[in-house]
Amino acid sequence: MDLTKVTERVYYLINDRETDRPVLGYIKGDKYSLMVDAGNSKNHVEKFNNFIEKLSLRLPDYVAITHWHWDHTYGMHAVAGKTIACEITNEQLKVMSKWQWTDEEMKKRLLTGEDIVFADTNIRKEYKALQDIKVIPADIVFKNDLEIDLGGLTVILKNVISPHSEDSVIVYVPEEKVVFIGDAYGMDYYNNCEYDPVKLESLINMLKNLEFNICFSGHSSPINKTEIIEYLKSQHKKK
Ligand SMILES: [Zn+2]
């Protein structure tokens, strides 16, 4: 599996279900480049960076975080660029940065509901030594939205309403007609796997009004605008 070029200035590394590694994006401006999500560990970041170097691209100057979940954020300490998160994401990063990574503490967090079995299982698979886990807050924090000029290319980060998590941020690249939605399309695993129909409808409408050809979701292959909207509508009908 390699870094795949999707448009002139957008690349991605496919997700890996083995340890629940999400899709990582790469957006190449004339001056700066931006990575989408920090991956679930230092090893995940290194894998991504190796591909970047192989293609003689510059290492990301910025890393935009789509939401707080471990698989998208635990690589933050290992990236070279400045990390960017919305305020709600950052508050949860601060909370997790204080978590202890012992078997006992992890089990306690499952009982209190602070963490979930699916995350716990995959964290133990990704990390041979739990002590290697490092969680840090972001370098740059924004509220609602943020526009970044990468040089000949704009990236818009926007906190949107989604059924997955309150802090869901999309990474939109208008010039390339591409949007990264993280896990915004999924249910809320930290809230009894709820799939709030009102939030889902809001996400569908937001995407309908956004001009894009390719949608990157956190844990599957890129799809087009019609496909993501049809998918979300089908989830709606299940309820
Ligand atoms: Zn998630």
Boltz pocket constraint, residues with backbone or C-beta under 6 A from the ligand:
constraints:
  - pocket:
      binder: B
      contacts: [[A, 67], [A, 69], [A, 164], [A, 183]]
      max_distance: 6.0
